[in-house]
Amino acid sequence: MADLPALLLASLNSTTRKQAEQNLDAVSVQPGFLLHLLRLVLEPSQDRAVRLAGGVYLKNITKHRWEEDVQPLAEQDKAALRSELVPAMLTLSSPADKGIRAQVAESVSLIAELDFPPKWENLIDQLVASLSPTDYNINIGVLETAHSIFRKWRAHVRSDDLFTEINLVLKTFVKPFLQLYRQTATLLKDPSTNPSLTTPLANYALLAQAMVLLNDIFYDFTCHDLPPDIEDAHAEFFAPGPGWFQLFLTWDSAELKGDPDDTTPSLPSQIKTGILEIAELYIKLYPEQLLQSPAVESFVQSVWGLIGSNQLPGIADDNLVSQSLRFISTAIRSGQWKTLFSSRETISSLVQGVVVSNVALREHDVEQFEDDPLEFIRLDLALSVTGTDTATRRQAAADVLQALVGSGFEAETTEIVGTWISTGLSEYESNKAENWKAKDSAVYLLTALATRGSTSQHGVTSTNSLVDVVKFFSDHVFQDLQAAQGTVHPILQVDAIRFLLTFRNQLTKPQLLSVLPLLAQHLRSMNYVTYTYAAITIDRILSIKQGNHLIFAQADIHDFAPNLVDALLTRIESAGTAEKVAENDYLMKCVMRVIITARQTLTPTFERILTRLVAILGLISKNPSNPRFDQFIFESISGLMRYTSLLHYINPGLALNRFVVSGNASTLPTFEQALFGPFTFILQQDVDQYIPYVFQVLAQMLELHTAEVPEQYRSLLPFLLTPAIWQQKGSIPGLVRLLEAYLARDSAGLLAAGQVASVLAVVQQRLIPSKLNDAWGFELLQSVVLNVKPDQLKQYFKAIVMTLLTRMQTSKTDKYVHLFTKFFLFTMAINVDGLSPDYVIGTIEEIQPGLWSQILVNFIVPQVAKMPTKERKLAVVGVTRLLTQSIFMIQQPSAAAWPATFGSLVKLFSEPQYLTSSTDEDPHAGLTDIDFEEQTAGYQAAYSRLAASETPEVDPVEYVRDPQQFLGQGLVQMSKRHGQSVKAMIEAAPDVGQFIQALASAGYVL
């Protein structure tokens, strides 16, 4: 471990990073590594870059390997690290160590998420004991750590476990917290009470930083329920006038205001924002507390004093203004304070003093449109979410209008805002060049006024009945949409495109088709925001559904789809560097959407499109920087292949050999020729961000081969079976699917080369022991059982069962018990010559006589009734074959469990709708669900699924058309073989009489 500083430094260099990370991973398994790494991070004599890199590496270990079950971290090392983390935070309390402290705090939060309270019972005691009456550097470190642990409660669903944890924390922490809050608030309001803590200015700023964190923790403590101590202190915080929250909303400190040109919120601004977040939370959760006094009325007055008449125009106050507006919206929507907002005069004042002023574009907004267009788009699309800083002033102001319209003030608000809209449009008409901002505000106000309900995915879902959206579009917006570039301000053109995006569901399909060519023209605009918004709008229009079906099909865009793709790829290619090419994922998402909508329409031009996509991929693979762009480019390649090649190949191991020809099978070699080079580079250079995608696309291509495995795939197989390639968790699903494709096409070849044994080694050593990956292990096992002949499988099957039983004994989970049961039912259900229920049972009995009956009674019978609906047919067929075809099952001790097993089977027939296979499902249904609007996962995601590469799920028991008939026939044949003993076992089964009568009525008399 002496080389650790050098390795950490090397991990910061792009040329040595990969090797350094591999060496770090190798060193990290040594005993005592975690503590050694932490001490290195704390060592002030070390290079700061080494310490920071060490903090990041420590965080990554806690994030990805803390509960690793294949190569687990030693429990004693984890315990040692837990004991040192809080003291480490105190050691890093100096302002100079803030960046390093943030990494360690994140480690504390990640470990606490998993280990607190059961394995870290003294965590809160350590934090409380560390609080200081005089050292606010230490207090800030403690509060940051505490907040990093508590803030996760905000996103959690209410549960007994959650409240147990919260109560455990409150028991120890809430009283010291309130005491520190009072002390800090007193010192901020009256610095003269203790000059040693309030001077110089740096100390006073520390108090304000602490107050920001104290408000954050106050929110954490009250986000689900009201703790008794905080409820008892309600007046102390909320009372109009002397309450701490009311005092700090009107408090200002000239010393802490900072530079007027600074875009970072000042500490007083952050404190006020936090207080208004708490006030909004109370309106939603605890209105009865607020109704005890005129607290909300006082808050509204304070907010009006803060933001009325645009008193805080600076960028630094954006968060405060947005949160103030959200507070007003929430108060209006609650209905508890309706009289506060019900008069026409109040609504008019709100619109004039708060809404209109905050809807108007500022110079900063225009500069951002021109100089940082991607950030302009990101903020413009952001949703207003409580407690976040992503919503803009405009969105928050619009939300006030929507709250008024939705709370019974629709007529008054529409009339008042309508006047402002008319004024803005008139100003624009009087001088279009100078007054374009007036029209921008008018369009934005109309959009807000007309919107009653909306989502990011679907746009506006319900509108204000008093506003004619389509007429406004025709009269005032369409002219800007069709205007030639340069004839109107580009922001007005973006407004027109955004209007279309927002109200796409209010327009008919013919109306939308008529504007698609105009949007296509805007893709060739020279303005970044214009062409990007055009791409976003095309993507969303092509995603519109009625019911579960997309309204746009390939015929609708047949004439211009190639031009759309060409314009989009031209825009992407023109960006130049890898980072600039990959930054605009909206463009690549639109490429993907056009490809999966146009389908075979693109066959004549697919080769040129593929060449361009591969060139883009080659450029960005040298320095991956945007996971969303990466997802969409691989989806585009996969989707292009899906619709221009032979697709929907069904596993030949099922002896079905069905295909759906979606395109031209001869295009497959073109894809292979284009992709094998870049994919080889990605695998050789270990571009781990792309490897999960590569395996999925390779699997997609191999699945399209109907005969033998081509040589280029054969040569890749040894690499796929090396242990190192299975260490990246995100690669495992794609690898499993790829190996399944090999097994389905050439299990005999794999067997002859000894590679089936290697596949099973991966299953037994890497997948089944892992709680995270056991499902993939079972999927691969099922493929082995399906495709390897039973007589050849026999040599491995006993070891397989031993592995499964060992995992059951050492770390059983509910999920594992289900997978374990499903595997045995699958093995018994599939129609493979030589693979019978007794093949399985006989192997288990070789391990230990009587073991099968224990597995049956303890796992299989209880699980059968719990099988998910989509797996019930498999369960029925598996249990039917077990009961009717097994000799072991009519011999003791298994025979004793036959009636109970039969009873569990009969229960599955109570919902027969789940026992049939649908033959008319849309084979592209999964693909049409592609939507990454809410995707937040980055490169650390466990698995980046390629929807375009996937084929429909196969029914492994399709040979059984009618499960009830299959059971009836099986019982009749069994009865003929074994006579009255079968009838006796059936009669011993619980609650099956009615079912047996139904079988008899159908002709199956026993």
N, C-alpha and C positions, 0 to 999 in steps of 0.2 A: 504493500500500500504506500510505499515511499514515493512511487511515481504518480500518486493521485493528483497533486497540483499540476504537473505537466499534462496529464490526460485531460484534466478539466479545461486547461488553456487550449489544448488541441481541439477540444469539442466546440470551441468558438470559431474555429477557422474552417471555412467551407471546404477547403481542399483536404483537410485531415479529420473532419468531423466524423465521417462514417466509421473509420478505423478506431478513432478515439472512443466513440460510443460503444463499439463492440468490446474494446478492452476494458472500459468501465463496467460494462455488464458482466464481464468475466471476473473482475476483481470484486464486484458487489456481492458475490455469493460467499465470500470469506467471512468467517465469524468475526464479529466486532466491527464490521465495515460501517454500519449505520452511525454508530457513535463516533467512529473515527472521522467520518465525513462531516458530522455536525460540529465537531471540535475544530476542524479545518475552517469551516464557515465562520466560526466565532473568533478565530485567531486574528487579532488586529495587525500583526506583523506581515500577514500574507498579502499578496497582490489582491487588490479589490476585485479585479476581474475573476480571479480564481474563487474568491469567496462567493461572489454572485453566481458564478456557474455552478458552484457546489450547492448553493441554496436551490437553484433551479433543478439540479439533478436529484436532490433530496425530495423535492416536491413531486417530481416525476415518478420516483420509486414509490412514494406513498400513494400516488394516483393510480399507477398501473400494476404494482406488484405486491401491494400490502396483503391482499388475500389470494395471491397466486397459489394454486394448489398442485401444480406440476413440479416446479422448483421453488418451494415456499421459503420465505424469509424465516429464519430461526425465531421462535417465540421469545427466547431470552434476549435476542437482539432487539426485537420490537419493544419488549418491556423496558429495556435499558433506554431506548430512544424516547419512549413516552415519559419516563421519569425526568429527562433532561430538557424537554422542549420548552416548558414554561420558563424555567430559569434562563434558557437561551434567549427567549423573547426579552427578558429583562436586561440581559447583557447587551442586546442590540437596541436598547432604548434611545441611544444617541440619535439626533436628527440626521447625522451623517450616514447612519446605517439603515435609513428608512427603506431603501430598495431591497436590501437583504432581508430585513425584518418582514417585509411583505411576503417574500417567498416562504420563510419559516412559518409565518402565520397561516399561510395556505396549507402547509403540511399539517399543522395542528388541526385545522378545520377538516381536512380530508381524513385524518386518522380518527378524529372525534366522531365523524359521521359513521364510521365502522365500529369503533371500539368503545365509545362512551354511551352509556355508563358502565356496561358490564366489565370491561377490561381496564377501565381508566377511572375508577371510582373517585380518586382524589383530585381529579382535574379542576373542578370548581373550587375546592378548598385551596389548591395551589394559587389559583387566580386571585381569590379574595385575600389570601395572606400576602400577596404581592402588592396590593394597593397601598399607596403612600399618601399621608396627609400633606406632604410638602413637595414631593418630586413628581411633577406632572409629565416629565419625559417617561418615567416608569408607568404612570397611570395611563398614558396614551397607548403604550405597548400592551398593557393588560386589557384595556377596552377594545383595542383592535382585535386582539386574540379572541376575546369574549364574543364580539360581534361576528367574527368569522365563523364561530361555532353556532351562535343563536340564529343568524339570519336565514339559515336553511329552513327554519320552522315556517317561514312565510309561505314557502311553496308546497309545504306538506299538507296532505289531507288529514283532517281531524281523526285521531285514533287513540285508543287506550295507551298504546306504547308511546305515542307522541306526548300525551298529557303526563304520563309517568315521568318522562324525561324533563319536561318543562317544570313540573312541580319539584323535581329533585334539584334543579338549578335554582329555582326561586327560593327554596328553603334556605339556601346558603347565601345567595347572591343579592336578593332584592333589597334587603335592609342596608348593606354597605353601598349598594348602588344608589339608593335614595339619599343616603347621607352624603355621598360624593356629589350627587346632583345639587343638593342644597348648598354645599360649600362652594362649588364651582359657580353656580348661578349668583350667589351673594358676592363673590369676588369680582365677577364680570360687571355686575350692576354697580358695585361700590368698591373700586380698586383700593380706596384708602383704608379699608378694613384690615388689610395685610399687605403692605407695600413689598415685603420680601418675596411674595408670590406673584405680584402684579407688575413689578418693574424688574428689569427694563422691559421694553416693548416685546421682546422675544418671549418673555415669561407670560405676558398678558395674552399673546397669540397662542401659547400652549393651552391656556385656560379655554380659549374659544375652540381650539381643535378638540379638546376633551368634551366640550359641550355638544359639538356636532356628533361625536360618537355616543354620548349619553342619550341624545335624542334617538339615534339609530337603535340603541338597545331598548329604549322605552317602547319603540314600535315593535321590536322583536318580542318583548314580553307581553304585549297586548294584542298581537296579531290573530290570536285564536280565542282567548278568553281574558277576562279581567281579573288579574291577581288581587287577592284581598288587600294587600298592603297598598297597592296602587289605587284601588277603589277607595280605600280610606283616605288617601291623600288627594282625592279628585279636586276638591276646591283649591288646594294649594297650587295646582297646575292650571286649572281651567277657569277659576273665578274671574269674572270681568274686573279689570283694574289690577288687583294685586297678584293674580295668578301668574306663575312663572311664564307660561306660554303667552299670555296676553302682554306681559311686560316686554318679552323679548321680540314680539312682533313689531313693537314701536321703538325698540332700543336700537341705537346706532352708535358706532364708535368710529370717529374720524380716523383714529390711528390705524384701525384694522381695515379700512376701506380699500386700500391699495391703489395702484395706478389706474386712472380712469380708462386707459386704453387696454388694460389687461383683460383678456377674454376668460380668465379663470374666475369662477365665483368667489367673492370675498367670504371670509369666515362669517360675518354677520348674515350675509345672504344665505349661506349654507345652513345656518342655525334656523333662520326663518322658514326655509324650504322644508327642513325636517319637521318643524312644529306644524306646518300646514298639512304635511303628509299624515301626521298623527291625528290632526283634527278631522281630516277626510275619513280616516279609518274609523274614528269614533262615530261619525255620522252614519257610516254603513253598519257598524256592529253594535254600538252602544248609544243609540239616540236617547234612550231613557235617562242616561247620565247627563247628557247635555241639556235636556229639557228641564233639569232641576234649577237652572239659572239661565239668564239671557246670554249664555256663553257664545252661541253661534251668532247671535246678533252682534255681539262685540267683535267676534272674529271677522264678520263681514265688513264692519266699519273699518277695522284695521287693514283689511285687504284693500278696501276702496282707497284708503289713505296711501297705501303702498303703490298701487298700480293704476289708479284712476287717472284719466287724462294723459296716459302714456308718460308717467313720471320716471319710469325705469327703462329707458330705451336701449341701454347698453347690452352688448352680447353677454357680458359676465352675469347679468341678471336674468337671462333667458329661463333658466331652471326655476327661479323664484316666481317669475311672472306666469310661466306655464302651470306650476303647481297651484298658484293662487287662483287661476282660472279653473283648474280642475276641482278645487275646493268649492268654488261657486256652483259649478255644474252639479256636483254631488249633492250639495245642499238643496238645489232646485229639484233634482230628481227624487230626493228622499220623500218629499211631500209633507214632511213634519213642519217645515218653515215656509209654507206656501204663501202666507200673508206677507212675508218679507219681500216677495217678488211679484205679487199679483197685480199691483197697480200699473196702469199704462205708463205713468210717469217713471216708475222704477225701471220698467222694461226699456223704455226709451233711453234712460240714463245709462243703463247697462250696455245697450247697443252702441250708443255714441261714445261713452267714456271708456269702455273696456273692449268691446268686440271690434269695432271699426278700426280703432287705433292699432290694435294688435294684428289685424288681418293685413293691413297695409304693408307692402314690401319696404324694407329698409335698404339703405345703401349697401350694408353688409350682405344682404341676401342677393342683390344684383351682382356684387363682386364675387360671391361664392358661385353663382350660376356660371360666371365667366371663367373663374380661376380654379375652382375646385368642384367641377360639375358632378363628379360621382358622389361626393358628400352631400351636395344639394339634392340629388335624387334620393339618396338614402334617407335623409331627414324628411323629404317631402312625402315619401312612402310610409314613413314610420307611423305606428299607431300610438295614440295617447294611452299610456299605461301608467297607473298609479305607482309612484315610487321609482320611476325610471326617468332618465334625462334625455330620452330619444324624441319625445314629442316636441314639436315646435310651438312657438307662440300662436301661429296661425291655426294649427290644429286644435290647440286648447281653446282658442277664442271661438272657433267653429263649434266646438263641443258645447259651449255655453248656449249658442243658438239652438242646437239640437236638443239640449235639455229643456229649454223653454218650449219648443215646439212639441216635445213629447210629454210635457207635464200639464197640458191643458191650456197653454197660452198660444196656441197655434195661430189663431186669427190675428191677435194683436201683434205678435212677433212678425208674422208674414207681412202685415201692412207696414209696420215701422221699418223693417229691413228692406222691403220693396222700394220704399222711398229712397233709401241710401243707394240701392242698386240702380234705380233710374237716374239719380244724380250722377253716379259714377259713369254710366253709359253716356249721358249728355255731355259731361266734361270731355270724355274721349272724342265724341263726335265733333266737338268744337275745335279740338286741336290734337289730331291723332298722333302726331310726332312727339309732342310734349307731354300729353296726358295719358300715355298708354298704361301707366300704373293705376289710374282710376278704373280703367276697364278690367285690369287684372283683379283688383279688389272686388269689383262688381261680380265677376264670374265666380270668384272664390266664395263670396257671400251667398250667391244663388245656390252654389253647390252645397254649402253648409245648411242653408234654409230648406232645401228640398230633400235632404237625407234624413230619414227616420231610423233606418237600420242598415248596417253594412258590415262586411267582413273583408279582410285583405284578399282572400281567395275569390270571392264571388262579386265584389263591388257592392253597390247599393242594392239592398234586398227589399226595402220598402221606402216609399216616398211621401212627402207632404202633399196631401190631396189638393191643396190650394195653389200648388206651383205646377205649371205645365213645362216639364223638363224638355220634351221634344220640341215644343214651339220655341223655347229660349235657344235651344241648340240651332234650330233652323234660322232664327232671326239674328242671332248675335255671335254664335260660335262657329258655325259651318264656314262662314266667310274666311275666318282665320285658318281653318283646317286646310282649305283649298288654295289659300293665297300662295303666290310664288315666293320662293325664298328671297328675303331681303325687302319685301314690300310691307311687312309688318314686323313689329319687334319680335324676336325669337321667343321671348317669354310668353307672348300672347299665343304663339303657335303651340307652345308646350301646354298652355292652359287649355287650348282646344283639344289637344290629344288627351290630356288628363281628364277632361270632361267626358270624352268618349270612353275612356278607361273606367271612370267612376260609374257612369250610367249605362254601361253596356247591356245590362239585363233589362233596361227599359226600352231598348230598341229591338225591332223585329229582325229576323234573320236576313230578309232582303235589304233592310236599311244597313245592317252591318256589312253585308257583302258589297254594298255600294261604296262604303268608305274604306274598305281594305286596300284598294288600289292607291288611294290617297296616302294611307299610312305607309304603303310600300315606297311611294315617292320620298317620304320623309326619312326613310332609311338611308337615302343618298344625300341628306342634308349635311352641310359642313359643321353644323352645331351639335356638340356632344350630347347635350341634354335632349335636343329634339330627336335625334336618331335613336337614342337609347329609350326614350319614352315611346317612340313608335314601335320599337321591338317589344317592349313590355306589354303594350296594348294589343299587338298582334298575338302574342303568346296567350294573353288572358282571353281574348275573343275566341281563339281556336280551342280554348279549354271549357267554354260554356257548355253546360249540360242541361238537358230537360229530363227529369227523372234520373236515371242512371246512364243515359246515353248522350254522347257528344252530339251537338247539333250540326257541326261542320264535319264533312267527310272529304275524301280525296277528290271527289268530283267537283266540290265547291271551289277548290283552289288549284285545280288541274292546270289552268291556263297560266297562272303566274307563280306557282310554287318554285320552279327553278330560278326565276328572277329574284324571288325573296331570299332564297338561300345564297345566291350569288352576291346580292347587296350586303347581306349580313356578314358573310365570310370576307368580303372586301373590306368592310369596316374593321373587322377583327385583325386582319392581316396588316392593315395600314398603321396599326399602333406601334410597330417596330420591335421594341425589346420584349423579352419573355414576360417581364413583370407587367408592362403596359398592355400586352396582348391579353394576359390572363385577368386583368383587373375588372374588366366589364363582363361579368357573368350573365348579365341580362341579355346580351347579344347571343351568347352561346346557348342560353336557355331557349331563345326564340328559334335558333337553328334546329335544336332538338324538337321543338314543338311542330315546326313545319315538316320535318322529316317524318315524324310519327303520324302526322295528319295526311300528308301527301302520299305516303306509302309507295305503291308501285308506280305512281306518277313520275317518280324520280329515276326510274330504271334507265331511261336513255342517257341520263347525265350522271349516273351514280359514280362512274369511275373518276370523273373530274372532281366531284364533291369529295370522294374518298381521298384522293391525292392531296387536296387542300387541307382536309381535316388531319391527315397524317403529318403533313408539314407543320401545322400548328402544334400538334402533339409533340413532334420532335423538338420544336423550339422551347416549349414550356417545360418539357421533361428535364431540361438542364438545370432548372431552378424552380420547382413547384412553389407557388405562392398563394393560390386561391382554390381551396377545396371545392367550392361551388362550381367554378368554371371547369375544374377537372371532372366532376361528376357529369356535367352536361356534355362535355366533348366525348366522353366515353359512351354516354347514352346515345349521342348522335351517331357515332360509329356503329354501335350495336343495333340501333334502330334502322339505320341504312341497310345493314346486313339482313336484318329480320325481314325486311320487305322487298329485298331484291334477290334473295336466295331461297332455296328450298327450306321451309321452316315447319316447326311443330312436329319434329321427329319424336316419336314415342318409343320409349325404351324397348330395344329388341328382346331383352330378357323376358319381357312379358308376352312374347310371341304374338304381338298384335300387328306390328309393322304398318302402322297407319301414318299417313303423312297428310299435311295440308299444304298444297303448293301455293305459296303466296307470291312467288316470283319465278326467277329463272335459276335453276340449279347450277348452270354453268358460270354464274358470277362468283361462286365460292372461291375458286382458285385466285381470282383477282384480289379478294380480301386477304387471303392467306399470304399472297406475294407482297401486298402492301404493308401488312401488319407484322409479319414475323421479324423483319429487321428492327423496327422500333421496339417491339416487345423484347427481343433479345437484348437490346441496349438497356432497357429498363431493368431486366432481370440481372444482367451482368453488373450494372452499376448500382444495383440494390436501391432503386428509387422507391423506397417503401411506401410512399404516398400512392403510387400507381399500381403496385404489384397486385393488390386485391382486385382491381379492375381487369388487369391483364389475364389473371386466371379465369375470371368469369367469361371474358370474350373468347379465350382459347377453348373453354368448355363449350361455348355456343358454336364455335366453328367445328369442333370435333363431333358434336352432336348432329351436325348436318351431314356428316359422312355416313353413308348407309352400309358400306361394306367394311373392309379391313381398316385398321388404323394406319394412316400414311406414315412414311418413314420419318418425316420431320417431327411428328408427334412422338413417335417411338423413341427418338434420340433424346427427347426432353424428359421422359419418364424417370430415369435414374435421379435426375436433379430434383424432381418433385417429391422423391421419397427420402431425401436427406433430412436429418432432424432439424438443421438450422432453418430451413424454409418454413417449418411449422411453428417457429417461435413467435412470428408476428401474428397476433390474434386476428387482425382484420383479414388476413389471407386465408384463414381456415375454411370459411364457407365456399369460396371459389375453388380452393384446392380439392375439397370434398366433391364438389360437383364435377370437377375435371377428372378425378379418379373414377367417379361413377361412369363417366363417358368411356373411359378406357375399359373398365370392367364390362360394360354392356357390349362393347364391340370386339374385345379380344381377351376374354378371361383365360382362354387356353394358353395364349401367348404369355400372359403375365404369370400363369402358373408354371409354365415350362422354364421361364427365366428366374423363378424364385421370387417374383415381385408381389405375388399375393401374400406371401409371408411378410414382406416389407410393409405392405398396406396394413396388414393386421397388427404389425408392430406399432405403427402410428396410432391405430385405434386403441391398443391395449396400454401403451406407454404414455401417449400424449393426450388423447381425447377422452376416453372413458374416466380416467382419474380426475378430470377437471370438471368442476361444477359449472364452469362457464361454457365449456365446449362439449359436454357429454352428449348433447342432442346431435351434434355433428358426427360424433363417434357412432351413435346408433344408426344414423342415416347411412354412413359408409358401410357399417356392418350389414345392414339390410341389402345393400347393393351387392356385397360379397355373397350373401346367402342366395340372392336372386340369380346371380350370374355364374357362380362357380358350381360345377356339378357336385351333387351331394357326396358321391364316393370319393371325390378329390378333396372336398371340404372336410371330410371326416377327420383327417389327420390334425386339423386345426380347431375343430369345434369344441373339444373338451377344454382346451386352454382358453378359448373365448368365454365359455360359460364360467370358468374359474375366475377370470378377470371381472366379469359382471357381478359375481357373487361376492368377490373381495371388496369391490367398491360399495356394494349394498351393506356390507358388514362394517366398513370403516367410516363411511360418510354418506349415509342415506339422507336423501331429501325427498320431498313430495314429488318434485319434478322427476327425479331419478326413478322413483318407484313407478311412475306413469310410463316413462320411456322403457324401462325394464319389461313391464307388462306388455306394452305395445310391440316390442321386439319379438317376444315369444308368440304373441298372437299373429303377428305378421309372418313369422317363420312357419307357423302351422297353417296359415290361410292361403299362401300363394300356391299356385298350381305348377309345381316343378316336379318332374318325374324323379322318384326316389327320395323326395323330401316329405316325410309324413310326420304327424305328431309323435309317433313312437321313435322316429329318428332323434328328435329333440329330447324326449323323455328318457330314452335309453342312455343317451350321453350323460344326462344329469344323474341318473341312477348309478352310473359307473363311478361317479365321484363319491356318492354316499347313498346306499340303499334307503329308500323312503324319503329322500330329499325332495323329489318332485311334489309329493303330496303336501309337504310343508310350504313350498313355493306357491302351490295352487291355492291353499287355504289362506295363507297370510298375505299374499300379494295379488294374485290374478283375480280371484273371485271378488274381493272388495273393490278392485280397480275397474272391473268390467262395467259396473253401473255408473262409474264416473267418467267414462270415455267421452271426449268431446264429440259433438254431433257429427263432425266431418269424418271421424274415425269409427263410427258405430258399425257401419257395414263391415269394415275390416274385422272388428271385434266379433260380430255375429258369425262371420264365416270361419274365423279362427277357432272360436269356441265350439261351433257346430262340428268342425272336423275333429277337434279334440274329443268331443263326447261320442261321436258316432264312428270314428275310424281307429281309435287307439285301443289296443289290447290292454295296456297298462291301466287305463281308466276303468276297466271292469274287474280289475284285480285289486285286492287290498294292498296297501292302505288307501290308494287313490279312489277306489270305488266308494269309500265312505263319503268322499267329497263330491261324488257325481250329482246327487240331488241338488245340493246347494249351487253347484256350478250351472246346472240346468235352470234353476230358478233365476239366477242372475242373467242368464241368456234371455229367458222369456220376457224379463222386464224391458229389454231393449226393443222388443216388438211393440211396446205400448205407444211408440212414436214412429210409425212406419215411414213417415216422410223423409227420415234421415237415413233410410236403408236402401235408397236407390241412387244410382249414378245419373247425373244430368248429362244428356247427350247433345243438348242444344246450347251449351254455354258458349259465350263469345270467347274464342281463343285469345283475343287481344284484350280481354277485360282487365287483367292486371296492369297492362301497359297504359291503358287510358287513365289509370289512377295516378300516374306519375304527377306529382306536384310537390315541389320542394319549397313552396312559399314560406313554410314554417320551419324549414330546416335550419338548425343552428349548429349542427355537428361540424367539427373541423377534421383535421387530419388524425386526431386521436380517437375518432369514432371506432367502435369495436368492429363495425362492418359497414362498408359502403356498398349497398346492394344496387346492382344494375338491373332496373326493371325491364329495360328493353331486351335484355339477353335471356330473360326467363321464358320457359315454356309452361303451358298449363299443367297443373298437377294431374298425375296419372292415377287411375283407380287400380290398385294392385290386385284386386279381386273382381275385375270386370267380367271374368268368365262366369260369375254368378249373377244372373239377371234378376232373379227373384229369391231373396234370402229365405223367405218363409217356405217356399217350395223346396229350396235346397235342404233346409232342415227337415222338412217332412219326408223327403226322399231318403235322407240319411237315417232317420229314425226307423223308417220302414225296413230298410236293408239291414240295419243293426238288429231289429227285432227278429227278422228272419234268421239271422246268424245265431242269436243268443237267447231267443225265446222269452219266457216269462220273466227272467231276471231284469230285462230292460223295462218291462211294465212296472215291476216292483220299484225300481229306482225312480221312475217318473212319478209314481204315486207318492213317493217319499219327498218329492220336491215341493217347496212351499208355493202356494198361490198359482198353480199352473193349470188347474182344471179347465177353466174357460178357454185357455189357449189350446189345450189338447182337443177340446170339442171343436174349435175352429179348424184345427188341422184335419180332424175326422170329416168335417163338413166339406173340406176341400179335397177329400178322397184319400187322405193319409191315415188309414186306420191301422192301429198297432195291434 
